[in-house]
Amino acid sequence: MRTIDWVDGAVEIIDQTALPDTERTLRLTTVDEVIDAIQRLAVRGAPAIGVAGALGVAIAARQYADEPDALTSAVLRLETARPTAVNLARGVRTAASALGGGPQAVLDAALALRDAEIASSAAMAERGADLVAVLCGSAPRLLTHCNTGGLATVTGGTALGVVAELHRRGGLGAVIASETRPLLQGARLTAWELGRLGIDYQVAVDGAGPFLMARGEVDAVILGADRVCANGDVINKVGSYAHALGARAAGIPFIVVAPETTVDEHTPSGETVEIEDRAADEVLHFGNARSAPPGARAINPAFDVTPYHLVTAIVTDTRVIEPNA
């Protein structure tokens, strides 16, 4: 299963807003459709939106082949469709660097990025599974947050790719997926992927994570990242910081799995990262029903910052980083 791909002149994605009830493929043929899919989270996950951005430039190169100003504007709109994950801007710039060679050169650059992300997932799975085995021994019980499987990449995944590899090796104990408020990426998407992989799991509310760690029911926290800063600070789905604090208090590893494309050595620390604030309705509604009184307001940061000193290790496709070393 590929979350995103180029098929017969268009971008095809699995519509993640429809899961788990409906498995629906969307066909995107314009820049505006790609941007809309990114912004409303029909495609999400740092590596996946990086590929989406690159393929969006391939569409732009065709759509605006004879309109240079419109092409420049389209590339900028793609690059800034969401602000926090570094992969989106990098993916757009990678494809845009080939604009001088014409539309086919742009598409080739975007497809090369897609293939690199697929290879990256496989490498992270191997390296991450080896590290978990060293840190936790046999049959580790893992807690994960948000969604980090094939839906967040192209295929395979980051942290969930490691979980799947441990399962394939027969070395996985148990998995707890935190539900991930307010859009339930853990309960909707991670649970769906774990079920497809044949992995037994439990879903827990976000706030239960640190207590489950304190009660000795978790051997390690393993999750992904939308940006890793130069000092090792990790930007990830809001709720990650609380799990990091819980892991530190319980004395268990907190492991981040992300491709090298997510490591941003030009951003010194998490203090300088723009954290995306999303619509209040995502918090004030549950499904189509309002869950808060009329007049209630909400604050809805999509991400948080986990300081490097709480991170045991960052696993990429080429190395293991120990921010505290």
C-alpha positions as CSV (number, residue, x, y, z in Angstrom):
1,M,0.0,0.0,0.0
2,R,1.3,3.4,-0.9
3,T,-0.1,6.5,0.8
4,I,0.8,8.7,-2.1
5,D,1.9,8.1,-5.7
6,W,2.0,9.4,-9.2
7,V,-0.5,7.6,-11.4
8,D,-1.2,8.5,-15.1
9,G,-0.4,12.2,-14.8
10,A,-1.9,12.9,-11.4
11,V,-1.2,12.5,-7.7
12,E,-3.2,9.7,-6.0
13,I,-3.5,9.6,-2.2
14,I,-5.4,7.6,0.4
15,D,-7.8,10.0,1.9
16,Q,-6.9,9.8,5.6
17,T,-9.8,11.9,6.7
18,A,-12.1,9.0,5.7
19,L,-10.3,6.3,7.6
20,P,-11.1,3.9,9.2
21,D,-14.6,3.7,8.0
22,T,-13.9,4.2,4.3
23,E,-10.8,3.4,2.2
24,R,-11.0,6.1,-0.5
25,T,-8.4,7.1,-3.1
26,L,-8.3,10.8,-4.2
27,R,-7.0,11.8,-7.5
28,L,-5.4,15.3,-7.5
29,T,-4.8,17.0,-10.8
30,T,-4.3,20.7,-9.8
31,V,-2.0,22.6,-7.4
32,D,-5.0,23.8,-5.5
33,E,-6.2,20.3,-5.0
34,V,-2.8,19.2,-3.6
35,I,-2.7,22.2,-1.2
36,D,-6.2,21.5,0.0
37,A,-5.3,17.8,0.6
38,I,-2.3,18.9,2.7
39,Q,-4.1,21.5,4.7
40,R,-7.1,19.4,5.6
41,L,-4.9,16.4,6.4
42,A,-6.2,14.1,3.7
43,V,-2.4,13.5,3.3
44,R,-0.4,14.0,6.5
45,G,2.9,12.9,8.1
46,A,6.1,14.7,7.5
47,P,7.6,12.4,4.9
48,A,4.3,12.0,3.1
49,I,3.6,15.7,2.8
50,G,7.2,16.2,1.6
51,V,6.5,13.9,-1.3
52,A,3.1,15.5,-1.8
53,G,4.8,18.9,-2.1
54,A,7.3,17.6,-4.6
55,L,4.6,16.0,-6.8
56,G,2.6,19.2,-6.4
57,V,5.5,21.1,-8.1
58,A,5.4,18.5,-10.9
59,I,1.7,19.3,-11.4
60,A,2.5,23.0,-11.3
61,A,5.3,22.6,-13.9
62,R,2.6,21.2,-16.3
63,Q,-0.3,23.4,-15.2
64,Y,1.7,26.7,-15.6
65,A,4.2,25.7,-18.2
66,D,3.7,29.0,-20.1
67,E,3.0,31.2,-17.1
68,P,6.2,31.8,-15.1
69,D,4.7,34.1,-12.6
70,A,1.9,31.7,-11.8
71,L,4.4,28.9,-11.5
72,T,6.5,30.8,-9.0
73,S,3.4,31.6,-7.0
74,A,2.2,28.0,-7.0
75,V,5.6,26.7,-5.8
76,L,5.5,29.3,-2.9
77,R,1.9,28.3,-2.0
78,L,2.9,24.6,-1.9
79,E,6.0,25.3,0.2
80,T,4.0,27.2,2.9
81,A,0.8,25.1,2.9
82,R,1.7,23.9,6.4
83,P,4.5,25.6,8.4
84,T,5.9,23.2,11.0
85,A,7.1,20.0,9.3
86,V,10.4,20.7,7.5
87,N,9.9,17.9,4.9
88,L,7.2,19.9,3.0
89,A,9.4,22.8,2.2
90,R,12.3,20.5,1.4
91,G,10.3,18.4,-0.9
92,V,9.0,21.4,-2.8
93,R,12.5,22.9,-3.1
94,T,13.9,19.6,-4.3
95,A,11.4,19.4,-7.1
96,A,11.6,23.1,-7.9
97,S,15.4,22.9,-8.3
98,A,14.7,20.9,-11.5
99,L,12.3,23.5,-13.0
100,G,15.0,24.6,-15.5
101,G,14.9,21.2,-17.1
102,G,11.2,21.2,-17.9
103,P,8.2,19.3,-16.5
104,Q,9.7,15.8,-17.0
105,A,12.8,16.8,-15.0
106,V,10.6,18.1,-12.2
107,L,8.6,14.9,-12.1
108,D,11.8,12.8,-12.2
109,A,13.1,14.7,-9.1
110,A,9.8,14.2,-7.3
111,L,9.7,10.5,-8.0
112,A,13.3,10.1,-6.9
113,L,12.3,11.7,-3.6
114,R,9.4,9.3,-3.3
115,D,11.7,6.3,-3.9
116,A,14.2,7.7,-1.3
117,E,11.5,7.9,1.3
118,I,10.5,4.2,0.6
119,A,14.1,3.1,1.1
120,S,14.4,5.3,4.2
121,S,11.5,3.6,5.9
122,A,13.1,0.2,5.4
123,A,16.4,1.4,6.8
124,M,14.8,3.0,9.8
125,A,12.8,-0.2,10.6
126,E,16.0,-2.3,10.7
127,R,18.0,0.2,12.7
128,G,15.2,1.1,15.1
129,A,14.3,-2.6,15.8
130,D,18.0,-3.3,16.6
131,L,18.1,-0.4,19.0
132,V,14.9,-1.3,20.8
133,A,16.2,-4.8,21.3
134,V,19.4,-3.5,22.9
135,L,17.6,-1.0,25.1
136,C,14.6,-3.1,26.1
137,G,15.5,-6.7,25.7
138,S,13.0,-9.3,24.3
139,A,9.3,-8.7,23.8
140,P,9.2,-5.0,24.6
141,R,5.9,-3.3,25.4
142,L,5.8,0.0,23.4
143,L,3.6,3.1,23.5
144,T,3.3,5.2,20.4
145,H,1.7,8.5,19.6
146,C,-0.1,9.9,16.6
147,N,0.4,7.9,13.3
148,T,3.8,7.0,12.0
149,G,3.1,4.1,9.7
150,G,2.8,3.9,5.9
151,L,0.1,6.5,6.0
152,A,2.6,9.0,7.3
153,T,5.3,8.2,4.8
154,V,4.8,6.5,1.4
155,T,5.0,2.9,2.6
156,G,6.5,1.3,5.7
157,G,6.7,4.1,8.2
158,T,8.9,5.6,10.8
159,A,8.2,4.5,14.4
160,L,5.4,2.2,13.4
161,G,7.8,0.7,10.8
162,V,10.0,-0.3,13.7
163,V,7.1,-1.8,15.5
164,A,6.2,-3.8,12.4
165,E,9.8,-5.0,12.1
166,L,9.9,-6.2,15.7
167,H,6.6,-8.0,15.0
168,R,8.1,-9.7,11.9
169,R,11.1,-10.8,14.0
170,G,8.8,-12.3,16.7
171,G,10.3,-9.8,19.2
172,L,7.3,-7.6,20.0
173,G,5.6,-7.7,23.4
174,A,2.6,-5.3,23.3
175,V,1.6,-2.0,21.7
176,I,-0.4,0.8,23.1
177,A,-1.6,3.5,20.7
178,S,-2.5,6.8,22.3
179,E,-5.7,8.1,20.7
180,T,-4.1,11.5,19.8
181,R,-6.6,14.3,20.4
182,P,-8.2,16.1,18.8
183,L,-8.3,14.3,15.4
184,L,-7.6,10.8,16.7
185,Q,-4.8,9.9,14.4
186,G,-3.8,7.2,16.8
187,A,-7.2,5.7,17.3
188,R,-8.3,6.1,13.7
189,L,-5.1,5.6,11.7
190,T,-2.5,3.8,13.8
191,A,-5.1,1.3,15.1
192,W,-6.2,0.7,11.4
193,E,-2.6,0.0,10.3
194,L,-1.8,-2.2,13.3
195,G,-4.9,-4.3,12.5
196,R,-3.8,-4.6,8.9
197,L,-0.4,-5.8,10.1
198,G,-1.9,-8.4,12.3
199,I,-0.4,-6.8,15.5
200,D,-2.4,-7.0,18.7
201,Y,-2.8,-3.5,20.3
202,Q,-4.7,-1.4,22.8
203,V,-5.8,2.2,22.4
204,A,-5.4,4.5,25.4
205,V,-6.5,8.1,25.9
206,D,-3.5,10.5,25.6
207,G,-3.6,11.4,29.3
208,A,-3.2,7.8,30.4
209,G,0.2,7.4,28.8
210,P,2.4,8.7,31.7
211,F,0.4,6.8,34.3
212,L,0.7,3.5,32.3
213,M,4.4,4.1,32.2
214,A,4.5,4.8,36.0
215,R,2.5,1.6,36.6
216,G,5.2,-0.4,34.7
217,E,3.1,-1.3,31.7
218,V,5.4,0.3,29.1
219,D,9.0,-0.4,28.4
220,A,9.6,2.4,25.9
221,V,7.9,5.2,24.1
222,I,8.5,5.3,20.3
223,L,7.2,8.0,18.0
224,G,8.0,10.1,15.0
225,A,8.9,13.7,14.4
226,D,7.9,16.5,12.1
227,R,11.2,18.3,12.7
228,V,14.4,17.5,14.5
229,C,16.3,20.7,15.4
230,A,20.1,21.0,15.4
231,N,20.3,20.7,19.2
232,G,18.1,17.5,19.2
233,D,14.9,19.2,20.2
234,V,12.0,17.3,18.6
235,I,8.8,18.8,17.1
236,N,6.0,16.3,16.9
237,K,2.2,15.9,17.3
238,V,1.0,17.7,20.5
239,G,1.0,15.3,23.4
240,S,4.5,14.0,22.7
241,Y,6.1,16.2,25.3
242,A,3.8,14.8,28.0
243,H,4.9,11.3,27.0
244,A,8.5,12.3,27.2
245,L,8.0,13.6,30.7
246,G,6.3,10.4,31.7
247,A,9.1,8.3,30.2
248,R,11.7,10.3,32.1
249,A,9.8,10.0,35.4
250,A,9.4,6.2,34.8
251,G,13.1,5.7,33.7
252,I,12.3,4.2,30.3
253,P,13.6,5.1,26.9
254,F,12.0,7.8,24.7
255,I,12.9,7.0,21.1
256,V,12.2,9.2,18.1
257,V,12.3,7.6,14.6
258,A,12.5,10.0,11.6
259,P,14.3,10.1,8.3
260,E,17.3,12.3,7.7
261,T,15.0,14.6,5.7
262,T,13.4,15.6,8.9
263,V,16.6,16.6,10.6
264,D,16.9,20.4,10.2
265,E,20.4,21.5,11.1
266,H,19.5,25.1,10.1
267,T,17.1,25.4,13.0
268,P,19.0,25.7,16.2
269,S,16.3,24.7,18.7
270,G,12.6,24.2,19.1
271,E,12.2,27.8,20.3
272,T,12.6,29.1,16.8
273,V,10.1,26.7,15.1
274,E,6.7,28.1,14.1
275,I,4.1,25.8,15.7
276,E,0.9,25.4,13.6
277,D,-2.3,26.5,15.4
278,R,-5.3,24.8,13.8
279,A,-9.0,25.6,13.9
280,A,-10.8,25.7,17.2
281,D,-13.6,23.6,15.8
282,E,-11.3,20.6,15.8
283,V,-11.3,20.8,19.6
284,L,-14.8,22.0,20.2
285,H,-16.5,19.3,18.1
286,F,-16.4,15.5,18.2
287,G,-17.2,14.3,14.7
288,N,-20.1,16.4,13.5
289,A,-21.4,17.1,16.9
290,R,-20.4,20.1,19.1
291,S,-18.9,18.9,22.4
292,A,-18.4,22.2,24.1
293,P,-21.0,24.9,25.2
294,P,-21.9,27.7,22.8
295,G,-19.4,30.5,23.2
296,A,-16.5,28.2,24.3
297,R,-13.2,29.0,22.8
298,A,-10.3,26.7,22.1
299,I,-6.5,26.8,21.7
300,N,-5.3,24.1,19.3
301,P,-1.5,23.8,18.7
302,A,-1.0,20.9,16.3
303,F,2.5,20.2,17.6
304,D,4.7,20.6,20.7
305,V,8.4,20.7,21.4
306,T,10.2,17.9,23.3
307,P,13.5,19.2,24.7
308,Y,16.6,17.2,23.6
309,H,17.5,16.3,27.2
310,L,14.3,14.1,27.4
311,V,15.2,12.2,24.2
312,T,17.0,8.9,24.6
313,A,17.8,8.4,20.9
314,I,16.8,9.6,17.4
315,V,16.9,6.9,14.8
316,T,17.2,8.0,11.2
317,D,17.8,6.0,8.0
318,T,21.6,6.5,8.3
319,R,22.4,6.8,12.0
320,V,21.4,6.8,15.7
321,I,21.7,10.2,17.4
322,E,22.0,10.4,21.2
323,P,21.2,14.1,21.9
324,N,22.5,13.9,25.5
325,A,25.8,12.3,24.5
